[in-house]
Amino acid sequence: MNSQSETKSQKVSYKNKEKRSMMFWGWALIAPTLIGLLVLNIIPMIQTLVMSFQNVSTFGESTWVHFDNYIRMIGDPKVWQSLKNTLLYGLVQVPITVILSTIAAVLVNQKIKGVQVYRVIYFLPMIAAPAAVAMVWRWMYNSEYGLINTFLKFLGFSGNIEWLYNPNVVLWSLIIVGIWSSVGYNMILLLSGLQEIPTTYYEAADLDGAGPIRQFFSITLPLLTPQLFFVLVTSIISAFQVFDLIYVMFDDTNIALSHVESLAYLFYDHTFVLDDKGYGAAIVIVLVILIMMVTVIQLVGQKKWVNYD
């Protein structure tokens, strides 16, 4: 009996030791990520939240103003205009991007000659730096010698469109660039989902006489919903954070800047240009809350349309 109890005790001790070892190496492996998340994300976020309740001077001295920055935002027309621009940009750019990305993924998933070349062409915008992309599009949008207006003149359209200076056009110009630069990345994500769908489903559909369109809506789209959900969430977050394209494509002196600037751009303007860090922090906190609200709504709503089976 004693030998059996000792053997059992040794086994328990060995299992506990093995468990502690696995926990140690598990924490050791994720430690760099946790430290980076803490230093680069969580701590700055807490500091920004605290700063949003303060008035920070040029020399770094801060005084508590409590909710004054948030009350000031309520009466600031630039904040409301930037919020409107951000929401409109996201509501238009994201659905079109997701639809075009899905179509592109389906097309490059076909067994056609040179399909690898097409995949690379679609993905090329993601390789280029956003600043370089914005500079190229800024040249193409030039009202005098830009490629787009030149092409429109070739087609017979008269007059030059002020793509970067017309208040009624500038946001749509930004949306076009946002769509063009995002389709390739989302296409790759959706393509990986398409390639995980068993071919037996399509073979069975062929035997039942279902055509390509019926197969897409009955097989492809339902089984692709997990990837579509991920693309939708990340696309909305990215759209609400748009900044670099605006910063490069539109000058500070542009009379139409107020019709295209986002909350992220307004945060940059107040924090780094106007040196109003407390107010800038309040703006970005509102942006974070907006993104979190939209993300939570999507997480709750996914149960009704995302198929994980």
Secondary structure by P-SEA (a helix, b strand, c coil): caaaaaaaaaaaaaaaaaaaaaaaaaaaaaaaaaaaaaaccaaaaaaaaaaaabbbccccbbbbbcaaaaaaaaacaaaaaaaaaaaaaaacaaaaaaaaaaaaaaaaaccccaaaaaaaaaaccccccaaaaaaaaaaaacccccaaaaaaaaaccccccccccccccaaaaaaaaaaaacaaaaaaaaaaaaaaccaaaaaaaaaacccaaaaaaccccccaaaaaaaaaaaaaaaaaacccccccccccccccccccccaaaaaaaacccccaaaaaaaaaaaaaaaaaaaaaaaaaacccccccc
